[in-house]
Amino acid sequence: MTSDLSEKLPDELRAWKPGRTEYTVQACSFSPKIHKTGGGEALHVEFRWTSRSNPREWGRPANEASYYNLNNVLGESDETLSRIRITCDLPGELSEPSQQTLLQAESSNTAYAGTEADKNTRDRQITFLYLMARKAVEALGCENNPLAKDPVARAYSTPEEAVRSGT
């Protein structure tokens, strides 16, 4: 995971321009079984850059999501999808573009066998993503160490509540 990230994500940041469609770097994927008729049960973790001033929309709306502020890292998690956005200040030639972007991490867990994730499942999924993203920011060399603290998953009902909890 870390070699792909430390090679591909800096290249993507060099090419990044406001309004550009982001390229996703799939960091890892685990599939305990694949259905022959399409689809499958899998766990994917992906990363991309997005604008700090005008972040890319999250994509499909989370269903019955919980919203999080994990040490001032905002995120959301539902029954299969977790997302966080990270301020990652890089050194050298990547300093300026990194000051304009956020690193967006996303995990998709379609291997989850339940009907709807309960709060504990959403908390575990967002914590897992935070810990995977920690490996990514270490590999990238983010100077601000945005994920140095251990995550404390506290769920909120709205994104606004999650933001306010960090102030």
Helices and strands as residue ranges (DSSP letters): H 2-15, E 25-34, E 40-51, E 66-70, E 73-77, E 81-86, G 92-94, H 95-99, E 101-109, H 119-140, E 155-156, H 159-165
